[in-house]
Structure formats: structure tokens, C-alpha cells
């Protein structure tokens, strides 16, 4: 497991991130956490353990010692008082980010294998404007853009869910890719706009065959 300043840089200077490509076993979990994967298959146990291990390392940097992260009814991690965070994983890779709520109210982090969103999925994920952008590009660039749009939506969903508990569909927001990141706009009224009107902004990076996206609300 390693500190991941390149991931923390997707947020503000107050965020701390860790990543791992190691196989993390169930004994890395605290007793309070093991109940959530008692009947899970090995792959799920390892992903869960890796996520909690990365999150605990990030929280330790914020001054939280060996704190458990139980799972809520919505299956999201329950962060300790005064902290917020986000966990993400894909095959063989896991990362987590955390920050003090006094500086950042909510975080959303997502990772996807690069160019993994194939054309048959575009109409499910993309709205009209996004689809027009994707379809105007050459085949390779289009798949990369569609993957980035998908990941950006996932990061925003996690971020806003921390504050609202609202579940969103792909058609509820629209992503615009920009030079230094991306912007998020709602296509219908959302609960988050009562707390933080849009548009919202996020950042992304591409590394080691993955696209990683981050959104935060301060």
C-alpha cells in the first residue's frame, strides 16, 4: 500500500489518498467490519479489505487511530465523525481518499479500466449532448471519452450521495469534458442543489491503464 498524492491532487489540498495493488486478506479487517463479508466470495472479501485498509491509512494521516468503517444500510462506508471519504476499486487496484469535514464536506472517487466502456453501453450512460460528443470522435478516442464520462458520473454520484442519500440515474446529470477536468450539470432537479447549486467540477487522470476521477464539495 502506498500514499497516492496524484489521487489526492484530484481534490483540494486537505485530502489524503492511499492506493494498493496488493492482495489484502480478511485478517486486515477489524472485528466490527468482518460481519459484512462473512458470506462473501474471496474476490469481494479482498476488495472490501483493500478498501478499508486504504481508507484507514488515509484516516490515520488525519489523526484517526485504527477506526472501524462499518457499512451503512445503503452499503456505503460509514466514516468517523469529522471525516469524509470515498473508496473505489477495480480488478487488482484499490484506492481511498479522506478529508476533514471542516474543510471538505463530501468526496467522490472512482476508477475504471481505461477504454472499458464499449459502444453498446453508450446509450445507457450518455445523454444526447454526451452521445453527440462521443460519436463525433474517432473510435479509440470515443471509447476513452465514454469511459471518462461514466467514471465522472460515478464519482459525482458518490459525492452527492454522502450529503443527500439520493440515488441517481445516468440520465440525471450531464458531463462536459474540459481542459483541466470536467463539469457536471443536472438535467432535472436534484436534492444536492438545495445545499450546493451546480454546476459542479471534478478532475481526472489517466495512469497505468486506468482512468481515475474525483469530485468534492466544500
Protein Blocks (a to p, Z undefined) as FASTA:
>chain_A
ZZdfklmmmmcfkbccdddfbdcdfklpcfklmmmmmmgcfklmmmmmmmmmmmmmmmmm
nopahiacdddfkopacddehiacdddddehiacdddddfklombdcdddddehkbcfkl
mmmmpcfklmmmmmmpcfklmmmmmmmmmmmmmmmmmmmmmmnopacdfklpccdddfkl
ccdddfbdcfklmmoccddddddddeehiacdddddZZ
